[in-house]
Amino acid sequence: MSGIGFGMRIAQLSAIPADAFSGPHLGAILGVVQAGGALGEAVGPFLGGWLFDRTGSYGSAFMAAAVAVAGSAVAAWFAARPMATEDRGVLPAVTEQGE
């Protein structure tokens, strides 16, 4: 399961920021994304061990991981929302035909 989850993460690691923030600063944005991932990878094992020592179970560690994943998904969803167009100042309308 870890391999499947990590494999899915790799594909989206640069795709989501590129869709939401394409432009000349994409490299810096991808650097911040990588740094955030590295911070989570550094803190996660420590937090999991600490929670296990405190509670005697990995349930709290899995709950903390689930909250972090859900927060990441929500942040990606907000970042990928369509922005208002500059020339009209409104979001483009979606018709029933998907145009």
C-alpha positions in Angstrom: 0.0 0.0 0.0 2.9 2.3 0.7 4.3 1.8 -2.8 0.9 2.5 -4.4 0.4 5.6 -2.4 3.9 6.9 -3.0 3.5 6.1 -6.7 0.3 8.1 -7.0 1.9 11.0 -5.1 4.8 11.3 -7.5 2.6 12.0 -10.5 0.7 14.8 -8.8 3.7 16.3 -7.0 4.5 18.6 -9.9 1.2 18.4 -11.9 -1.0 20.2 -9.3 1.3 23.2 -8.8 2.0 23.4 -12.5 -1.8 23.6 -13.3 -2.5 26.1 -10.5 0.7 28.3 -10.7 2.2 28.0 -14.2 4.6 30.8 -15.0 8.1 32.0 -14.4 7.9 31.2 -10.6 6.9 27.6 -11.0 10.4 26.4 -10.0 10.3 28.3 -6.7 6.8 27.0 -6.0 7.9 23.4 -6.7 10.8 24.0 -4.3 8.4 25.0 -1.6 6.2 22.0 -2.3 9.3 19.7 -2.0 10.4 21.4 1.2 6.9 20.9 2.7 7.1 17.2 1.8 10.5 16.9 3.3 9.3 18.5 6.5 6.4 16.0 6.7 8.8 13.1 6.0 11.1 14.3 8.8 8.3 15.0 11.4 6.1 12.0 10.6 8.2 9.1 12.0 9.0 11.1 15.1 5.4 12.0 15.7 4.2 8.4 15.0 6.7 7.1 17.5 5.9 9.7 20.1 2.1 9.1 19.7 2.7 5.3 20.1 4.8 5.9 23.2 2.0 8.1 24.7 -1.0 6.0 23.7 0.3 2.4 23.2 -1.3 2.3 19.8 -0.7 3.5 16.3 -4.3 4.7 16.0 -3.5 8.3 16.8 -0.6 8.3 14.4 -2.8 7.0 11.6 -5.4 9.6 12.5 -2.7 12.4 12.4 -1.6 11.1 9.0 -5.2 11.0 7.7 -5.7 14.6 8.8 -2.5 15.7 7.1 -3.6 14.0 3.8 -7.1 15.5 4.0 -5.6 18.9 4.6 -3.3 18.5 1.7 -6.2 17.4 -0.6 -8.2 20.5 0.5 -5.3 22.8 -0.1 -4.8 21.3 -3.6 -8.5 21.7 -4.4 -8.5 25.4 -3.4 -5.3 26.0 -5.3 -6.6 24.4 -8.5 -9.9 26.3 -8.6 -10.4 28.4 -11.7 -9.4 32.1 -11.3 -11.5 35.0 -12.6 -10.5 36.2 -16.0 -8.9 39.6 -16.2 -10.8 40.9 -19.2 -14.3 40.1 -17.9 -13.7 40.0 -14.1 -16.0 37.0 -13.7 -15.6 33.2 -13.8 -16.4 31.6 -17.2 -19.8 30.0 -17.3 -20.1 26.3 -17.8 -22.9 25.2 -20.1 -24.7 21.9 -20.0 -22.8 20.7 -23.1 -19.5 21.3 -21.2 -18.4 24.1 -23.5 
